């Protein structure tokens, strides 16, 4: 399985960290690649969790704006792209998207834009809000 990730630059809540750790530990034997956007906050935190599993290749889709970039040491770093373009690339490369928005759905949110694009493309999604999980398949 190729797992894509999207989340807020504000980072993960304790609940989201715990749920990501559980999700990865239960599914690590199936996950071959982890695609993320290489931003500070949730991308970096989730990548640290995934990096505990050497069988999972971490693929970075960095933004062109370096001020928010985490420069996480990934197995493969793709050429930088604008936020929305690289978010779509993450969805297009993935079998399932793990999304950790920092609140309810809203416009002008990169994470929610990515979720909406994944739904449009019929990609499986697990949404983990700061205090609850919503599974969308």
Beta strands, then each sheet from edge to edge (+ up, - down):
strand 1: 2-7
strand 2: 33-36
strand 3: 57-60
strand 4: 76-77
strand 5: 96-100
strand 6: 124-128
strand 7: 133-136
sheet 1: 4+ 3+ 2+ 1+ 5+ 6+ 7-
end
